[in-house]
């Protein structure tokens, strides 16, 4: 059963070594919380954490956005 209170946002860890230490989640109020991968899976949070982007990729993409 999927946990509808949270959803995964991005991966935290060492991208070069493919070492995921935490998965950043957000609740329906916009509050964020990092969870260890086993907690993420146990709680049934979606999407599958292995499909999420790495935090540094999101930061890099946001810096590359043109400013208006």
C-alpha distances in whole Angstrom, upper triangle without the diagonal:
4,7,9,12,13,13,15,19,21,22,24,27,30,29,32,31,28,27,23,24,21,19,20,17,18,17,18,21,22,22,21,20,21,18,19,17,16,14,13,11,10,9,6,9,10,12,13,16,18,18,19,23,25,26,30,30,28,31,34,33,33,36,37,37,40,41,42
4,6,9,9,10,12,15,18,19,22,24,27,27,30,29,25,25,21,22,19,16,17,14,14,13,14,18,18,19,18,17,18,16,17,15,15,13,11,10,10,8,5,6,7,9,11,13,16,16,16,20,22,23,27,26,25,28,30,29,29,33,34,33,36,37,38
4,6,6,8,11,14,17,18,20,23,26,26,30,29,26,24,21,20,17,15,15,11,12,10,11,15,15,15,15,14,15,14,16,14,14,12,10,10,10,6,5,5,7,10,12,13,17,17,17,20,22,22,26,26,24,26,29,28,28,32,33,32,35,36,37
4,6,7,11,14,17,19,21,25,28,27,31,31,27,26,23,22,19,16,15,11,11,9,9,12,13,14,14,15,16,15,18,17,17,15,12,13,13,10,9,7,8,11,13,15,18,18,17,20,22,22,26,25,23,26,29,27,27,30,32,30,33,34,34
4,7,11,13,16,18,20,24,27,27,31,31,27,26,22,21,18,15,14,10,8,6,6,9,11,11,11,12,14,14,17,17,17,14,12,14,14,10,10,8,10,13,15,16,19,19,18,20,22,21,25,25,23,25,28,27,26,29,31,30,33,33,34
4,7,9,13,15,17,20,23,23,27,27,24,22,19,18,14,11,10,6,5,4,7,10,9,9,9,9,11,11,14,14,15,12,10,12,13,9,9,6,8,10,12,12,16,16,14,17,18,17,21,21,19,21,24,23,23,26,28,27,30,30,31
4,7,10,12,15,18,21,21,24,25,21,20,17,17,13,10,9,5,6,7,8,11,10,11,10,10,11,11,14,13,15,13,9,11,13,11,10,6,6,7,10,10,13,12,11,13,15,15,19,18,16,19,22,20,20,24,25,24,28,28,29
4,6,8,11,15,18,17,21,21,18,17,13,14,10,7,6,4,7,9,12,14,12,12,10,10,9,10,12,11,13,12,8,11,13,11,11,7,6,6,8,7,10,10,7,10,11,12,15,15,13,16,19,18,18,21,23,22,26,27,28
4,7,10,14,16,15,19,20,17,17,13,14,11,7,6,5,7,10,12,14,11,12,9,10,10,11,13,13,16,15,12,14,17,15,14,11,10,9,10,9,11,10,7,8,9,9,12,12,10,12,15,14,14,18,19,19,22,23,25
4,7,10,13,12,15,16,13,13,10,11,9,6,5,7,10,14,16,17,14,14,11,11,9,11,12,11,15,15,12,14,17,16,16,13,12,10,11,8,9,9,5,5,5,5,9,9,8,11,13,13,14,16,18,18,22,23,26
4,7,9,9,13,13,10,9,6,8,6,5,6,9,12,16,19,20,17,16,13,12,9,10,10,9,13,13,11,13,17,16,16,14,13,12,11,7,8,9,6,6,5,6,9,10,10,12,14,15,16,18,20,21,24,26,28
4,7,8,12,12,10,8,6,6,5,6,7,11,14,17,21,21,18,17,13,11,8,10,9,10,14,14,13,15,18,18,18,16,16,15,14,11,12,13,10,9,6,6,8,11,11,12,14,16,17,18,20,22,25,26,29
4,6,9,9,8,6,5,5,7,9,11,14,18,21,24,25,22,20,17,15,11,12,10,11,14,15,15,17,19,20,21,19,19,18,16,13,13,15,12,11,8,8,9,12,13,14,15,18,19,20,22,24,27,29,32
4,6,5,6,5,6,8,10,12,14,18,21,24,28,28,25,24,20,18,15,15,14,14,17,19,18,20,22,23,24,22,22,20,18,15,14,16,14,12,9,10,10,12,14,15,15,18,19,20,22,24,27,29,32
4,5,5,6,8,10,12,13,15,18,21,25,27,29,25,24,21,20,16,17,15,15,18,20,18,20,23,24,23,21,21,19,17,14,12,13,12,10,7,9,8,10,12,13,13,16,18,19,19,22,25,27,31
4,6,8,10,13,15,16,18,22,25,28,31,32,29,28,24,23,20,20,18,18,21,23,22,23,26,27,27,25,24,22,20,17,15,16,15,13,11,12,11,12,15,16,15,18,20,20,21,24,27,29,33
4,5,9,11,14,16,18,22,25,29,32,33,30,29,25,23,19,19,17,16,19,21,20,21,24,26,26,24,24,22,20,17,14,17,16,15,12,14,14,15,18,19,18,21,23,24,24,27,31,33,36
4,6,10,12,13,16,19,22,26,29,30,27,26,23,21,17,17,15,13,16,18,17,18,21,22,22,21,20,18,16,13,11,13,13,12,10,13,13,13,16,18,18,19,22,23,24,26,30,32,35
4,6,9,11,14,18,21,24,28,29,26,25,21,19,15,14,12,11,13,16,15,16,19,21,21,20,20,19,16,13,11,14,13,13,11,13,13,15,17,18,19,21,23,24,25,27,31,33,36
4,6,8,11,14,17,21,24,25,23,21,17,15,11,11,8,7,11,13,12,13,16,17,17,16,16,15,13,10,9,12,11,11,9,11,13,14,15,17,18,20,21,23,24,26,30,31,34
4,7,10,13,17,20,23,24,22,20,16,13,9,8,6,7,10,11,11,13,15,16,18,16,17,17,15,11,12,15,13,14,11,12,14,16,17,18,20,22,22,24,26,28,31,32,35
4,6,9,13,16,19,20,18,16,12,10,6,5,4,6,9,9,9,11,14,14,15,13,14,14,13,10,11,14,12,12,10,10,13,15,15,16,19,20,21,23,25,26,30,30,33
4,6,10,13,16,18,15,14,10,8,5,5,6,6,10,9,7,10,13,12,13,10,11,11,10,7,10,11,9,10,9,9,13,14,13,15,18,19,19,21,23,24,28,29,31
4,7,10,14,15,12,10,7,6,4,6,9,10,13,11,9,13,15,13,14,11,12,12,12,9,12,13,10,10,10,9,12,14,12,14,17,17,17,20,22,22,25,26,28
4,7,10,12,9,8,6,5,6,7,10,11,13,11,9,12,14,11,12,9,10,10,12,10,13,13,11,12,13,12,16,16,14,16,19,19,18,21,24,23,27,27,29
4,7,8,6,5,4,6,9,10,14,15,17,14,12,15,16,13,14,10,11,12,14,13,16,16,13,15,15,14,17,18,15,17,20,19,18,22,24,23,26,26,27
4,5,5,5,7,8,11,12,16,17,18,15,13,16,16,13,14,11,12,13,16,15,19,18,16,18,19,18,21,21,19,20,24,23,21,25,27,26,28,28,29
4,6,7,10,12,15,16,20,20,21,18,16,19,19,16,16,13,13,15,18,18,21,20,18,20,21,20,23,23,20,22,25,24,22,26,28,26,28,28,28
4,6,9,12,15,17,21,22,23,20,18,21,22,18,19,16,17,18,21,20,24,23,20,22,22,21,24,24,21,22,25,24,22,25,27,26,28,27,27
4,6,10,13,15,19,20,22,19,17,20,21,18,19,15,16,17,20,18,22,21,18,18,19,17,20,21,17,18,22,21,19,22,24,22,25,24,25
4,7,10,13,17,18,20,17,16,19,20,17,18,15,16,17,20,18,22,21,18,19,19,17,20,21,18,18,22,22,20,23,25,24,27,26,27
4,7,10,13,15,17,15,13,17,18,15,17,13,15,16,17,15,19,18,15,16,16,13,17,18,15,16,20,20,18,21,24,23,26,25,27
4,6,10,12,14,12,11,15,15,13,15,12,14,16,17,14,17,18,15,16,15,14,17,19,17,17,21,21,20,23,26,25,29,28,30
4,7,9,12,10,9,13,14,13,15,12,14,15,15,12,15,16,13,14,13,12,15,17,16,16,20,21,20,22,25,25,29,29,31
4,6,8,6,6,10,11,10,12,10,13,14,13,11,14,16,14,15,14,14,17,19,18,19,22,23,23,25,28,28,32,32,34
4,6,5,6,9,10,11,13,12,14,15,13,10,13,15,14,16,14,15,18,19,19,21,23,24,25,27,29,30,34,34,37
4,5,5,6,9,10,11,10,12,12,10,8,9,13,12,14,13,15,18,19,19,21,23,24,25,27,29,30,33,34,37
4,5,5,6,9,10,11,13,14,12,10,12,15,15,18,17,18,22,23,23,25,27,28,28,31,33,33,37,38,40
4,5,5,6,9,9,12,14,12,11,14,16,16,18,18,19,22,23,23,24,27,28,28,31,33,33,37,37,39
4,6,5,6,6,8,10,9,8,11,13,12,15,16,16,20,21,20,22,25,25,25,28,30,30,34,34,36
4,5,5,6,9,10,8,8,11,13,13,17,17,19,22,22,22,25,27,27,28,31,32,32,36,37,39
4,5,8,11,13,12,12,14,17,17,20,21,22,25,26,25,28,30,30,31,34,35,35,39,40,42
4,6,9,12,12,12,15,17,16,20,21,21,25,25,24,27,29,29,29,32,34,34,37,38,39
4,6,9,9,10,13,14,15,18,20,21,25,25,24,26,29,28,29,32,33,33,36,37,39
4,6,8,8,12,12,12,15,17,18,22,21,20,23,25,25,25,28,30,29,33,33,35
3,5,7,10,10,10,13,16,17,21,20,18,22,24,23,23,27,28,27,30,32,33
4,6,8,7,8,11,14,16,19,18,17,20,22,21,22,25,26,25,29,30,32
4,5,6,7,11,13,16,19,18,18,21,22,22,23,26,27,27,30,32,34
4,5,5,9,10,12,16,15,15,18,20,19,21,24,25,25,29,30,32
4,6,8,10,13,15,14,15,18,19,19,21,24,24,25,29,31,33
4,7,10,13,15,13,14,17,18,17,19,22,22,23,26,28,30
4,7,9,12,10,10,14,15,14,16,19,19,20,24,25,28
4,7,8,7,7,10,11,11,13,16,16,17,21,23,25
4,6,5,7,9,10,11,13,15,16,17,21,23,26
4,5,5,6,9,10,11,13,14,16,19,21,24
4,5,5,6,8,10,11,12,14,18,19,23
4,5,5,6,9,10,11,13,16,18,21
4,5,5,6,9,10,11,15,16,19
4,5,5,6,9,10,14,15,18
4,5,5,6,9,12,14,18
4,5,5,6,10,12,15
4,5,5,9,10,13
4,6,8,9,13
4,6,9,12
4,6,9
4,6
4
